[in-house]
Amino acid sequence: MGVWLFYAILSAFIDALNFTFCKTSINCKIDPILALFVRTVVMLIVLIIVILVLRKFTDFSIKEMVVNYKPWVSLYAAGALSAFSYIFYFVAMKYGAESRVYAVDQLTYVFIMMLAFFILKETITWKMLIGSALILTGCLLCV
């Protein structure tokens, strides 16, 4: 098993725990956007600790950020899009069953594959198309 696969499986499992705890908080009548805010603050604190412990600021420079701005603009856009994605996800969880909402959320792969093809010019294989069809079918069956 490659290192990437180990971390991907670990991420998927932790993500499942994450969304289960999120749904639990929303079931306790916490507003979904407030719940997302609290979750984001906790994430920020954890990330600051990880960055400091792993010394990730040693290669950071404001000058490099200004000169090489394109990746940073993409990162800002990704951050804003991520915020909206999670807002919509948390609101969906307020009104729907977690298993159904998460099933629809898994359409992310299908959208990523299409965007990667059109924007990043990545190749789409038959396996990927079949996998996407299975994900779409699974989503329809779960909803």
C-alpha positions as CSV (number, residue, x, y, z in Angstrom):
1,M,0.0,0.0,0.0
2,G,1.4,3.4,-1.0
3,V,1.8,6.1,1.6
4,W,-0.9,8.2,-0.2
5,L,-3.4,5.4,0.1
6,F,-2.8,5.0,3.9
7,Y,-3.3,8.8,4.4
8,A,-6.4,8.8,2.1
9,I,-8.0,5.9,4.1
10,L,-7.1,7.6,7.4
11,S,-8.6,10.9,6.1
12,A,-11.8,9.2,5.0
13,F,-12.3,7.5,8.4
14,I,-11.6,10.7,10.3
15,D,-13.9,12.6,8.0
16,A,-16.7,10.1,8.8
17,L,-16.1,10.7,12.5
18,N,-15.9,14.5,11.9
19,F,-19.3,14.6,10.1
20,T,-20.9,12.3,12.7
21,F,-19.9,14.7,15.5
22,C,-21.0,17.7,13.4
23,K,-24.5,16.1,12.9
24,T,-24.6,15.4,16.6
25,S,-24.1,19.1,17.4
26,I,-26.7,20.2,14.9
27,N,-29.2,17.7,16.3
28,C,-28.7,19.4,19.7
29,K,-30.2,22.6,18.2
30,I,-26.9,24.4,17.5
31,D,-27.3,26.6,14.5
32,P,-25.4,25.0,11.6
33,I,-23.5,28.1,10.7
34,L,-22.5,28.7,14.3
35,A,-21.5,25.0,14.5
36,L,-19.3,25.5,11.4
37,F,-17.8,28.6,12.9
38,V,-16.9,26.8,16.2
39,R,-15.5,23.9,14.2
40,T,-13.4,26.3,12.1
41,V,-11.9,28.0,15.1
42,V,-10.9,24.7,16.6
43,M,-9.4,23.7,13.2
44,L,-7.5,27.0,13.2
45,I,-6.1,26.3,16.6
46,V,-5.1,22.8,15.7
47,L,-3.4,23.9,12.5
48,I,-1.5,26.7,14.2
49,I,-0.1,24.1,16.7
50,V,0.8,21.7,13.9
51,I,2.5,24.5,11.8
52,L,4.5,25.6,14.9
53,V,5.5,22.1,15.9
54,L,6.5,21.2,12.4
55,R,8.2,24.6,11.8
56,K,6.3,25.2,8.5
57,F,6.8,29.0,8.7
58,T,10.6,28.8,8.1
59,D,10.1,28.9,4.3
60,F,7.4,31.5,4.3
61,S,8.0,35.0,3.1
62,I,5.6,37.9,2.3
63,K,7.9,39.0,-0.6
64,E,7.6,35.5,-2.2
65,M,3.8,35.7,-1.7
66,V,3.6,39.0,-3.6
67,V,6.0,38.1,-6.4
68,N,4.6,34.6,-6.9
69,Y,0.9,35.6,-6.3
70,K,-1.0,33.2,-8.6
71,P,-0.9,30.1,-6.2
72,W,-1.9,32.3,-3.3
73,V,-4.9,33.7,-5.3
74,S,-5.9,30.1,-6.0
75,L,-5.5,29.3,-2.3
76,Y,-7.7,32.2,-1.3
77,A,-10.4,31.2,-3.8
78,A,-10.2,27.6,-2.5
79,G,-10.6,28.9,1.1
80,A,-13.7,30.9,0.2
81,L,-15.2,28.0,-1.8
82,S,-14.5,25.6,1.0
83,A,-16.3,27.9,3.4
84,F,-19.4,28.0,1.2
85,S,-19.2,24.3,0.6
86,Y,-19.2,23.6,4.4
87,I,-22.0,26.2,5.0
88,F,-24.2,24.4,2.5
89,Y,-23.2,21.0,3.9
90,F,-24.0,22.0,7.5
91,V,-27.4,23.4,6.5
92,A,-28.2,20.3,4.5
93,M,-27.3,18.2,7.6
94,K,-29.7,20.3,9.6
95,Y,-32.6,19.2,7.4
96,G,-31.5,15.8,6.2
97,A,-30.1,12.5,7.5
98,E,-26.3,12.4,7.6
99,S,-26.1,9.2,5.5
100,R,-28.2,10.8,2.8
101,V,-26.4,14.1,2.8
102,Y,-23.0,12.5,2.8
103,A,-24.0,10.2,-0.1
104,V,-24.9,13.3,-2.2
105,D,-21.6,14.9,-1.1
106,Q,-19.7,12.0,-2.6
107,L,-20.6,13.4,-6.0
108,T,-17.6,15.6,-5.3
109,Y,-15.5,13.0,-7.1
110,V,-17.6,13.3,-10.3
111,F,-17.4,17.0,-10.3
112,I,-13.7,17.0,-9.6
113,M,-13.1,14.6,-12.4
114,M,-15.0,16.9,-14.8
115,L,-13.3,20.1,-13.6
116,A,-9.9,18.4,-13.8
117,F,-10.6,17.4,-17.4
118,F,-11.8,20.9,-18.5
119,I,-9.6,23.1,-16.4
120,L,-6.5,21.1,-15.6
121,K,-6.5,19.1,-18.9
122,E,-6.3,15.8,-17.0
123,T,-7.1,12.6,-18.8
124,I,-10.3,10.7,-18.1
125,T,-10.0,6.9,-18.4
126,W,-12.8,4.4,-18.9
127,K,-12.2,3.2,-15.3
128,M,-12.8,6.7,-14.0
129,L,-16.0,7.0,-16.1
130,I,-17.3,3.7,-14.8
131,G,-16.3,4.6,-11.2
132,S,-18.2,7.9,-11.6
133,A,-21.3,6.1,-12.9
134,L,-21.1,3.8,-9.9
135,I,-20.8,6.7,-7.5
136,L,-23.8,8.5,-9.2
137,T,-25.8,5.2,-9.0
138,G,-24.9,4.8,-5.4
139,C,-25.9,8.3,-4.6
140,L,-29.3,7.8,-6.3
141,L,-29.8,4.6,-4.4
142,C,-29.0,6.2,-1.0
143,V,-31.1,9.3,-1.5
